[in-house]
Amino acid sequence: MSAKGVADSRAKAHAIHEKLVQVYGHPTWRPHLDAISEVVSTILSQNTNDGNRDLAFNRLRAAFPTWEMVRDAPVEEIAAAIRPAGLAPQKAPRIKQALQFITAQCGALNLDFLKDVPVQEAKEWLMQIKGIGPKTAAIVLLFALGRPAFPVDTHIYRVTRRLGLVDAHISVEKAHEALEALLDPEMYYPFHLNVIRHGREICQARNPRCSICVLQNWCDYYNAQMTAAQSASPVPSTSD
């Protein structure tokens, strides 16, 4: 993309951010889980909804009050505790292996050292852990450690492609880097939360509510739909 194209895309992203803040407000930073808990929670969240994730997380903490206890527990017992999240036979060993890896590399279950290394290096370190990809790494860095990383979930991936902020055919992995380049670091947290809200309430997967969307002026998907509708409209006949 040319320098002008990048500048135009950044300007569009900033305008969308400002509009979303105007509509939904500027999310206030709130304390989130510690980094280890965020790793576990995000693994639990894969292929399930927030309610099931939270139920499984709370059951796991009730069964094993410390992460060291989870790390040392039999996989079958971990799986039994996290069953509400689904895919327990796959997620239980991922959680155990992640905790074992962190202990082996750091000497303890603590990721605070990631606050002091370059963000890209921190991402790469986290993605060494089986089951942790760009999204989980960015979530841990942004929410648990306050680092400038931008997580892309299914809502953000859908909405930003429809808007044309990222290419329609971009992979979700590449979308993380593309969106980070378009936004200023201080925008990551509010933009992440507001786009997710917009995706849930307006820009839904199957039936987007385009007619009431406040982002119509910036949306490639909406403009394409309008153009197609106009092209399909019959041309009024004229008579002599």
C-alpha positions in Angstrom: 0.0 0.0 0.0 1.2 3.5 -0.9 2.1 6.1 1.8 -1.1 7.9 0.8 -3.1 4.7 1.1 -1.7 4.1 4.6 -2.5 7.7 5.7 -6.0 7.4 4.3 -6.6 4.1 6.2 -5.3 5.6 9.4 -7.5 8.6 9.0 -10.5 6.3 8.4 -9.6 4.2 11.5 -9.3 7.3 13.7 -12.6 8.7 12.4 -14.4 5.4 13.2 -12.8 5.3 16.6 -14.0 8.8 17.4 -17.6 7.9 16.2 -17.7 4.8 18.3 -16.5 6.7 21.4 -19.2 9.3 20.7 -21.9 6.5 20.5 -20.6 4.0 23.2 -18.4 6.2 25.3 -14.7 5.8 26.2 -14.3 2.6 28.1 -12.8 3.1 31.5 -9.7 1.0 32.3 -10.6 -1.5 34.9 -8.5 -4.1 36.6 -8.4 -7.4 34.8 -7.0 -10.9 35.6 -3.4 -11.3 36.3 -1.3 -12.6 33.4 -1.4 -16.3 34.4 -5.1 -16.2 35.0 -5.6 -14.5 31.6 -3.6 -17.2 29.8 -5.8 -19.9 31.4 -9.1 -17.9 30.8 -8.3 -17.3 27.2 -7.5 -21.0 26.5 -10.9 -21.8 28.1 -12.6 -19.2 25.9 -11.7 -20.9 22.7 -14.8 -22.2 20.8 -17.2 -21.2 23.5 -19.1 -18.2 24.9 -18.1 -15.9 27.8 -20.6 -17.5 30.2 -19.3 -21.0 29.7 -15.7 -19.8 29.9 -16.3 -18.0 33.2 -18.2 -21.0 34.7 -15.3 -23.3 33.8 -12.7 -20.8 35.1 -14.5 -20.5 38.5 -14.9 -24.2 38.8 -11.2 -24.7 38.1 -10.3 -22.1 40.8 -12.7 -23.8 43.2 -11.1 -27.2 42.6 -7.5 -25.9 42.6 -7.0 -22.7 44.5 -3.6 -22.0 43.1 -2.2 -22.3 39.6 0.6 -24.4 41.0 -2.0 -26.9 42.0 -3.5 -26.9 38.5 0.0 -27.4 37.0 0.6 -30.4 39.1 -2.9 -31.9 38.9 -3.8 -34.9 36.7 -5.1 -33.9 33.3 -8.3 -35.8 34.0 -9.1 -33.8 37.1 -8.5 -30.5 35.2 -10.7 -31.7 32.4 -13.5 -32.5 34.8 -13.4 -29.0 36.4 -13.4 -27.2 33.0 -16.1 -29.3 31.3 -18.6 -26.4 30.9 -16.2 -24.7 28.5 -16.3 -27.6 26.1 -13.4 -29.4 24.4 -12.1 -30.3 27.9 -10.0 -33.2 26.7 -8.1 -30.7 24.5 -8.1 -27.7 26.8 -7.0 -29.5 29.9 -3.6 -30.6 28.6 -3.1 -27.2 27.0 -3.5 -25.5 30.3 -1.3 -27.9 32.1 1.4 -27.7 29.5 1.2 -23.9 29.4 1.7 -23.7 33.2 4.6 -26.2 33.0 6.3 -24.2 30.2 6.0 -21.0 32.1 7.5 -22.6 35.3 10.3 -24.2 33.3 11.2 -20.9 31.6 10.7 -18.5 34.4 11.3 -20.6 37.5 7.8 -19.7 38.8 4.3 -19.0 37.6 4.8 -15.3 37.0 4.9 -13.3 33.7 5.7 -9.9 35.1 9.0 -9.8 33.2 7.0 -9.3 30.0 6.3 -5.8 31.2 9.9 -4.8 30.5 10.6 -6.4 27.1 9.7 -5.1 23.7 6.1 -5.8 22.8 6.9 -7.9 19.7 9.4 -9.9 21.7 6.8 -10.5 24.4 4.3 -11.7 21.9 6.8 -14.1 20.4 7.7 -15.4 23.8 4.0 -16.1 24.7 3.3 -17.7 21.3 6.0 -20.4 22.1 3.3 -21.9 24.4 1.2 -24.5 22.7 -2.4 -23.2 22.3 -1.4 -19.5 22.4 -1.7 -17.6 19.2 -1.6 -13.9 18.4 -5.0 -13.2 19.9 -4.2 -14.8 23.3 -0.8 -13.2 23.4 -2.3 -9.8 22.7 -5.1 -10.3 25.3 -2.5 -11.2 28.0 -0.3 -8.2 27.1 -3.1 -5.6 26.8 -5.5 -6.6 29.6 -3.2 -8.2 32.2 0.1 -6.3 31.6 -1.1 -3.0 30.1 1.1 -3.3 27.1 0.2 -1.9 23.6 -1.1 -4.9 21.8 -4.4 -5.2 19.8 -6.4 -8.5 20.1 -8.6 -9.5 17.2 -11.6 -11.7 18.1 -14.3 -12.8 15.7 -16.3 -9.6 16.1 -13.4 -7.4 15.4 -12.2 -9.5 12.4 -15.7 -9.4 10.9 -16.4 -5.7 11.5 -13.1 -4.3 10.4 -13.2 -6.3 7.2 -16.7 -5.1 6.4 -15.5 -1.5 7.1 -12.6 -2.0 4.8 -10.0 -1.2 7.5 -8.3 -4.4 6.6 -8.4 -6.4 3.4 -11.4 -8.7 3.1 -9.2 -11.7 2.5 -6.6 -11.0 5.2 -6.0 -13.8 7.7 -7.0 -13.2 11.3 -3.3 -13.6 12.3 -2.3 -10.8 9.9 -5.2 -8.6 11.0 -3.6 -8.1 14.4 -0.5 -6.5 12.8 -2.6 -4.5 10.3 -4.9 -3.0 12.9 -2.0 -2.2 15.3 -0.4 -0.2 12.4 -3.6 1.8 11.8 -4.3 2.8 15.4 -2.4 4.7 18.0 -1.4 2.6 21.0 -3.7 4.6 23.4 -6.6 3.7 21.1 -6.2 -0.1 21.4 -8.2 -0.6 24.5 -11.2 1.5 23.7 -11.3 0.5 20.1 -11.1 -3.2 21.0 -14.0 -3.0 23.4 -16.2 -0.6 21.3 -15.8 -2.6 18.1 -16.8 -5.8 19.9 -19.9 -4.0 21.3 -20.7 -2.7 17.8 -20.3 -6.2 16.4 -22.6 -7.8 19.0 -25.3 -5.1 18.8 -25.3 -3.8 15.2 -22.8 -5.5 12.8 -23.9 -9.0 13.5 -22.6 -12.0 11.6 -25.8 -13.1 9.8 -28.1 -10.1 9.9 -26.1 -6.9 10.2 -28.4 -3.9 11.1 -27.0 -1.7 8.4 -30.0 0.6 8.3 -29.3 1.9 11.8 -25.5 1.7 11.8 -23.6 4.9 12.7 -20.6 3.8 10.6 -22.4 3.8 7.2 -20.3 6.6 5.8 -17.1 4.6 6.3 -18.4 1.1 5.6 -17.3 -0.7 2.4 -19.9 -3.4 3.0 -22.8 -1.0 3.4 -21.7 1.0 0.3 -21.5 -2.2 -1.8 -24.9 -3.3 -0.6 -26.4 0.1 -1.6 -24.7 0.0 -5.0 -26.0 -3.5 -5.7 -29.5 -2.5 -4.6 -29.5 0.5 -6.9 -28.2 -1.6 -9.8 -31.0 -4.1 -9.3 -33.7 -1.5 -9.2 -35.8 -1.4 -12.4 -35.2 1.6 -14.6 -38.5 3.6 -14.9 -39.8 3.4 -18.5 -40.5 6.6 -20.4 -43.3 7.1 -22.9 -43.6 9.6 -25.8 
